Amino acid sequence: MTTARSPWRRVKTVEQSMADTDDPGTKLKKSLTWWDLTVFGVSVVIGAGIFTVTVSTAGDKAGPAISLSFVMAAVACAFAALCYAEFASAVPVAGSAYTFGYATFGEVLAWILGWDLILEFAVGAAVVSKGWSSYLGTVFGFSGGAVDVGGWTIDWGAILIVAVVTTLLVVGTKLSSTVSAVITAIKIGVVLLVIVVGFFYIKTENFHPYIPPATDSGSDKASVDSTVFSLMTGAGGEHYGWYGVLAAASIVFFAFIGFDVVATTAEETKDPAKDVPRGILTSLAIVTVLYVLVTIVVTGMVNYKQLATEGGASRNLAYVFGQNGVTWAEKIIAVGALAGLTTVVMVLMLGQSRVLFAMSRDNLLPRGLAKTSRFGTPARIQILIGVIVAVVAGFFPIDRLEEMVNVGTLFAFIVVAAGVIVLRRKQPDLPRGFRVPLMPLIPILAILSCLWLMLNLSALTWIRFVVWMAIGALVYVFYGMRHSLVGRRDRGEKPETVSTAHSSN
């Protein structure tokens, strides 16, 4: 019997991670190309951010400098994307940052990352599905996809989209990609329409001042709603000025979340060494250009002061065009938003299932969940996620949780960037389809830029994040640590297995 290692020293080697993908009972079907991955990346990134977050953040935080905020967020994402590309090409296994962390830092940090990604994808899917529901009413001419039943508000629109998306993902990843490609083409067409039409309504005076002077209102007093950075420096608020630009960068980062979902599908890609890096970098490049162009058009069409949130109601793209008399564009933008948010929900739930699949296959969660269906998908996990997201989005208010998604994602980016450095030193000869240039400068810049964005999130977001991670620590101590597949192998025990016969889920 081998000597058991402590959970802090349990590392699942790259070779073992690759070997575990060959278990017929938990084997995912390889059906995706780099184009499919690019579609997934663009699908999930072009959504809530471009249709809502862009306008409201310009009005509340940065003014015309919102375009600079997007560039800051994009640069941080680009550094992290290069790190994800190398890791995914070297370790083409489902699970993204969770799998990468297991191979470099060990089981405890891998669990933390997995629990962190659950927060990112599940909360993100719930938030976006509620946004989808609100746009549903705009498209079809009613008040929205929510009804009051016995004093309880049920968002049936959010439940509907989660149910449809769950069905598509259970039937097959390739089918999901095909549907995403069609819907993505529609929403990119709408975004291009916004840019082209909006260009003719730009008024150059709306760009002055580019960075509006900081305001000093009662709401700017230091509180848990202030960013950590402003609290550290004693500034308190972050409405306009440089503090506003920095705070806006951390908020619009939500608009870029999703390119890392591409890495979760590495195990289902035909040629992951080449296709995953290409899919990640191509999708990020496309959406960055579109985002910056939209921000320039939006802040040029309407003065930033008119974009500020009033009475709890946030402005959106339709409002901007309405202010310029282009009322016919409202319906088209609403259709684009509905299409955009559909694919965002789809890809976030796809990423969520692959992370839980990897954790279940490692016995950190019940291994029976990792059983794949006759479609070659983790149907049990996908259905479970669908039920949870539908309940959260359909029955609970989840306002202001977007920032929790941001802090969780940024934390994962930091660990992946550090992991690239560690794996280069531990296994320099490991085959890599893509290598981060300028090592270790790029990963270090990724770590520093993500830390910077994290400091510009609110203190309340950090408090919620710490509470979530504490809950995860308890789950690991009472279940994952004792059932770990790597731990069982260390102790010489026979690992739990999943039947090699596919279920009929």
Beta strands, then each sheet from edge to edge (+ up, - down):
strand 1: 147-149
strand 2: 152-154
sheet 1: 1+ 2-
end
